[in-house]
Amino acid sequence: MAINRAVLRSILVLLAIWGMVLSKGHEWRVETVDSIGNVGWWNSMALDALGNPHISYLEYGLLDLKYAHWDGIAWQIERVDSSGPVGGYTSLVLDSTGNPHISYYHYYRDLRYARRSGTVWHIETVDSLGDIGRYTSLALDRNGCPHISYYDESRAFLKYARWNGTDWEFEIADSTCGQFTCLALDSRENPHVCYYDSVGLNLKYAHRDSTGWENEAVDFMGDLADITISSLALDSDDFPHISYYHYSDSLGIKVVDQKYAHWDGAEWRIQIVDSAGSLGKYSSIVLDESGRPCISYRDTSNDDLKFAVWTGTAWQTEVVDTAGGGPNSLVLDDSGRVHVCYYISSVDDLKYAVGVPQQAVQEESLSVIFSPPAITIVRGALQLAGEVPAGLLDITGRKVMELAPGENDIRHLSPGVYFLKAEGGRIKDVTRTAKVVIQK
């Protein structure tokens, strides 16, 4: 029996009266990615076409660059570079074929870049003139060529490198400062960078157009100020949005806030996201499909990982993990799920959390309770009728496979319960989800 949207809304109203509707926010599902050694510092994450996470990070004990990805069944972990003290300040991007590219710092004071082709990693030194390569941030252009922002410690410069298809080209984006960089390319593939001015105690922003680099101060931090890991995203108008940690101690008055700044086309607008304690030392920002900022960050006072989203009128915040939350990286998938990888200092592990919107959880639950299709038991192959492609989700809500109309080989998947979900974003109709049991 199918239930239309109006009936579903009526059911939700009744459940609200009965006190059964889940609260706003997300249902968080947390797991450990890597726990061998002191792992997880300076992590960076991207999702592939199937929605599977790929993470670069530092193994602090051995100072190796590591890479982990979910293959639909388990986490696959490998050492990318173990040629010395390497792996600081990693930044990861996937190209159009799903191959990972990583920029990172060699602790012998070089900027390095690694890319994987098939099963082979290709590693090169990009810049080695002085103590160079801290705070790297990587982006790929439409041709798959890498662009990297980074800090020249020897001369206190913000630098920018790009591969033109034949050679690396280098530019000085700011000759006065440049710590904690974050890079994004706009619709014309011009670079934008946010970074910290440790001399002027400012959050700064630079962008390049056909006339060259322009720099400006976004927010003055105050005496004894500090920013740790600012993060940048561009909206559909190529306007910048920045999350950052604001610590200052001016005249004995301490301020430790998670802050957010965005350019509205005329001026910078600055907001305090969260000020309930010592907040924001590590943050990561993305924009959802409506252009609303979403931020993951650390609550140092309580050693929590937190998540905030702008509702249009206020910041809605929630705790992701009470076990801790150091450096982190945030991504949203096409279904509105929130993905965060992060370092846990109490156990020195790399962890990963998926946040499913509570409304989506409620709707998927109702589709089973009130309109359950027959449970399908399959072995070896799954036949998808009709002309609409679908995704196969595991019990955590992670997409493990794209299904095309016709027969799909599923022999590589582990036995268990899965959910078949028609493509097209969030659930539009309660009949678009079906339960599948895979058996060997």
N, C-alpha and C positions, 0 to 999 in steps of 0.2 A: 504493500500500500504506500503510495507516494504522498508526501505532505507538501503543500505549496508554502510560499514564503509567508503569507498572511497567517496561516495556521501556525507556522513556526513561531512567529512573533507572539501569537496568543499564548502558546506554550511557555515562551520565555517570561511573559508577564505573570502567568500563574506560578512559575517556578520562583520568580522574584518575591511574590507574595509569600510563598512557602519557605523563603530564606535559603533556596537551593542554588541560586545563580552564583557562579564564581565571581570574585571581586575583579576590579580592573587590574591590568598589568599582564604579567606573563607567568606561565608555568615553566619553571626552569629545570632542565635536565642536565646534570653535571657528570663528567667523567674525567678520568686521568688519561692523558695522552702518553706521557713519558715520565718515568720515575726512577730511571737508572742514572745515578749521579745527581749532581746539582744542575738541573736542566730547566730551561724555560725563559731565561733572561732575554731581553731585547727581541721579543717575538713579533712576528708579522704574519697576517693571515689573508687568504683569498679563497673564494669558492669557485669550483669548476662548473661546467655546464650542467652537471647532475646535482649541483648543490652540495658537493662533498668538499670538506675543508682541506686546505693545504697550508702548512705552517712552517716558517723558518724560525730558528732560535739558536741561542748560545748554550752549549754545555759548559758551565762556568768552571767546573773542576779541571777538565782537560783543555779548556779553551778551544773547542772545536765548533765548527758550524754544522748544525744538524737540520734535517728536514723531515717532516712527518706529513702523511696524507692518509685520509680515510678512503679505502678502495671499495666500500660498500659492504665489507664484511669485518675488517679489522684495520687498526692503525698500522701503516707501513712506515718504518723509521730507518733513515740512513744518514751516514756522515757524508757531508758534501765536501768539506775541506778540513783536514787534520794536519796540515803542513806546518803547524806552529801555533802560536797564540792568535787564533782567528775567531771570527763570529760575532764581533761586537756590532751593536746598532743595526741589526738586519732589517731589510725591507724587501718584501716579496710581492711579485705580480705574476699572474698567469697570462701567457700570450693566447692568441686566437685558437691555437691547437691544444691548449691546456698544459703546455710545458711551463715549468716554473723558472723565473728569473729572480736572482737575489743580489742585492748590493749589500756590502758589509765592510767592517773595519778589520784590518790586520793589525794586531797590537805591536807589530814592528813599524807601525805608523804609515800604513799604505791604505788606499781605497781599493777594494777588490769587487769583482763582479763575476757571478756564476750563472750559467744557464744550462738547462738540461735538454738534450736532444735524444729522444728515445730513452735509452738507459744510461747514456753517457753524459757526465757533467763536464762542461768546458769552463775553465777558470782562468781569469786574467787579472793583472794589476792595471787599474785605470789611471791612477795618479799616485806618485811616490815622492813628490817634491816637498820635503819637510815632514812634519808630523801632521798627517792629512788623512781625512776619511772618517772622522767621527760624525755621529748624528746623520747617517745616510738616509735618503728617502728616494724611492725609485718609482718611475712611471714609464709606460711604454706608449709610443705614438701609434698611429693607425698602421704604420708599416712594420710595427714590432720592434722599432729601434729604441734602446733604453735612454732615458734622461735621468740624471742623478743630481740631487742637491746634497751638499756636505760641508763640513767645517774644516778650514785650514787653521789648525791650532798654532802653528809657527808664526803666522802673520795675522791671526784673528780676522780672517776673511770668510765670508760666505761664498762658496764656489758652486759652479754649476757645470756639469759635463753632459755631453750628448754624443751619441754615435750617429754619424751621418751616412752610414752604410759602408764606409771605407776606413775612417779614422775617428778617433775621439777628438772632439772640440771642447775647449775649456773657456769659461768666462768667470769674471769676478762679479758677483751680483751685489755685494756690499763689502766695501773695503774697511769697515769699522767694527763689524761684529758678525755673528752667524751661528750661534749654538742652537741645538734642538730643532733642526730643520724638519719641515714637512712640505712635500712637493705635490702639486697637481697640475695637469695640463688642461687648458680650456678647450672650447669647441674649435678654435683655430690652432690648437696645439702650441699655444704660448704658455710658458711656465709661470706658475705662481708659487710662492714660498712664504710660509710663516716661520719665524725664528725668534730667538731671544738676544737682546742687547744687554750683555752683562756689565757694560760700562755706563750706559745711559739708563739702565734699569727699565727698559721698555720691552713690551711685546711688539715686534715689528713684522711688516709685511712687504714683500717685494714682488713685482711682476714685470715681465718683459713684453714689449710690443715691437713694432718695426723700428721705433726710434731708440730702443735700448731699455735699460733697467730703470725702474722707478721704485723708490723706497719710502716708507712712511712708518711713523710710530702709531700703533693701534691703542695701546693702553700703557700708562705710566704706572709702574708697580709700587714706587715709594722706596724709602730707605731700607737697606738690607733686604732687598727684594729678590725673589727667585721664581723662575718658571722651570718646570720639569716636563718635558715631552708635550709640546703643543701639537695640535692635530688640525688638519685643514681639509675642507671639502668645498667644492664649487657647485652652485645651483644651476638651474637651466638658463639663467641670464649671465653665467660665468662670474657671479658675485661670490666673494669668499665668505666662508663660515669657519670660525676657529674656536676650538675648545682649549682651555689651558688652566694651569694651576697658578693661583695667585697667593704667594706668601710674602708678607712684609711685616716689618717690626719698626714702626716709626714712632718715636717718642714713647716707647714702651707699650704701644698699642699693636697687638698682633692681629693680623688678618690672614686666615688660611681658608681660601674658598676655591670651589670649582666654578670657573667663569666661562662665559661664551660671548663672542663678538661676531657681528656680521655687518657687512657693508650693504646698505639699502639703496645704493645708487647716488646718494648725496652725502652720507656721513656714516661713521661707525656707530653701531648700536651695541651697547655692552650690558650684559645681564649677569647676575649671580644665579647660578644653577642650584647650588647647594652650599649652605654655610653652617650646617649642623655638625660642627666638629672640625677636625683637620682633614681637609678633603681635596681630592683632585690631583695628587702628585703625579699620577700617570693617567692620561685620558686618551680616548680615541673617538672621533666623530664621524658620522655618516648622515646623509639626508635620506629620508624615506621617499616613497613615490609621490607624496604630496609636497615634498620640499621641507618637511619638518625635521629639525635637527634631533638626532639621537646620540647620546654620549655614554660611554662606559668609563668608569673612573674608580680610583681607590679611595676608600674611607680609612685613613690612617688611624684615626681615633679608635675605631672598632675593629680594624683589620678586616674590613669587608670589601668585596667587589660590588659596586653599585651601577645601576643603569638609570638614565633619565631621558625623557622624551618631552618635547614641547607640544602641548595640546592645542595651542593657538591662543591660550589665555594664561597658562601657567605651566611650570615644570612639574611633571609627574615623576617621582623617583621611587625606586624599589631596590631591594637587596638581591643580588644574584647568588652570592656565595658568602657565607659567614666564616669560611675557613681561611679567608685571606684573598688578596688580590693586588699583585704588583703590576709590572708592565703588562699591558693588555692590548689587544687588537680587536676591532669591532667590524662586523659585516652584516648586512641584511640580505636575505634571499628574496626571490620573486613572490614568495607566499607570505611575506611579512614576518617571517621568523627571524629572531635575533641570534647571531652567532658571535661568541666571544671566546678568544683564547687568552690565557693569563698565567702568570707565574705565582706560585704559592710559596712564600718565603719560609713558612713554618715547617714545611716538609721538603722544600726545594724541588717541587714537581711542576710540570707543565700540565695545565688543565684546560678543559674545553666545556663550554656551556651553550645550550640551545634554549632560547626563550620562545615558547609558543604562545601567541596572544590568547588570553583566556576566552575571548569570544569565539575564536576558532576552535579551541578545545571543547567549548560548550556545544557548538554546532556539530562538530564531528561526533561527539558523544550522543547528541540527539538523533543523528542520522542512523546510528546503530540501534538506539532504544526504540524509536518510533517508526522508522522506515528501513528495517534491516533487509538488504538483499540476501539471498541464500549464500551461505559461506561456501566458497569454492575451494576444493582441495585439488592441487595440481602437482604433477611430477614431471620434471624434465623440461617442459615447455608450457607457456601460458598463451592461450589464444585470445587475442583482443578483437572483439567484434566491432563493427561500425567503422567510421572514418576518422574518429577523434583520437589523437595520441593521449597517452596517460603516463603518470609517474607511479612507480612502485615505492612505497614508503615503509621503513621498518617501524618497530613499535615506539621508537623515540621521535618519530616524525621526520626523520632524515630520508631524503630521496636516495635510493640505492640503485635505481635503474630507470632509464627512459624506455617506455614501451610503445612500439609502433603498431598500427592496425595489422592484424594477421598473427602469425606464430612468432613468439619470442623465446629464445633459449634462456632458461633460468637455472641451468645445472650448476653454475658457479655460486649460486646463493645458498646460504645456510638454511636448514629446515627451520620452520617457525611461522609465526603470524605476521602477515604484512597487510598493508592497505593499498588498494588500487584507487588512484585519484585522477579524475579527468583533468587535463591541462586547462589553463586559462586563469591562473591566479588563485585568489581565495575562493572558498566554496560559495557558489551562487545558489545552489539547490541541494537539499539534503539527500537527493538520490544520486549525487555525483561521487560518492565514496562507497567502496565495497571491500569486504574483508576476504583475504586470500590466505590459505594455509598451504605452505610449501612442504612437501614430503619427499624423501629420497626413495 
